[in-house]
C-alpha cells in the first residue's frame, strides 16, 4: 500500500497522458483514420488494424487509473475522509468502466445497441464519464472553501467546458443537428476528455509538489 501511495502521481500522469494520446499514436497506423470525425472506440472495433493494441492499452491505462486512486485517497484523507473516498472512487470507476471494460468487452460489427456487449460498453462508458465530472466539481468546491478563486474558476471552466463538448458530441445522434456535427464528432469527444483530464492531472502534480516540500 505504501508503494501505491508513493507511485500514485506517476500512475495518474501515465494514465492520463497515455489514454489521451492513444488515439493519436495508434491513429497513425490506421489508414484513413480521421481524428476530427471518428470516435476513439473505433480503434477497438473488429475492422481496426490496431484493435488488439488499443484494447490492451486501454486495460493498462485503466489499471493505472485504478492504482492511482489509492494514493489520491491517502492524499485527501487528512482533510476529509468522505471527500477522499468520493474523489478516489470516481477515478477508479472511470478507469474500470471507461478503460478496462473497453479493452475487455469486444463488440462485433453486427452488434446492435440492445446486444449485451454493446449495452454493457455504452452504459459503463456513460456512467464513468459522468462520474469523472465529479473530479473538477469536487476540486472546485474544495478550492472555493479555501477562497482559492483562480483555482476554483479553473476547475469550473473545465467542468462546464467538458459538459458542453460532451453535449455537442452526443448531439451527433440527433436528427438534422447530427448531420451538421458529423465533421467535428471526434473533436468534441477529445475536447471533453482533455477538459476532464486536466483536473485529474493537477491532482498528480499537487501530490508531487507536497512530497518535495
ABEGO torsion letter per residue (X at the ends): XAAAAAAAAAAAAAAAAAAAAAAAAAAAABBGBBAAABBAAAAABAABAAAAAAAAAAAAAAAAAAAAAAAAAAAAAAABAAAAAAAAAAAAAAAAAAAAAAAABBBBAABBAABAAAAAAAAAAAAAAAAAAAAAAAAAAAAAAAGBAAAAAAAAAAAAAAAAAAAAAAAAABBGAAAAAAAAAAAAAAAAAAAAAAAAAAAAAAAAAAAAX
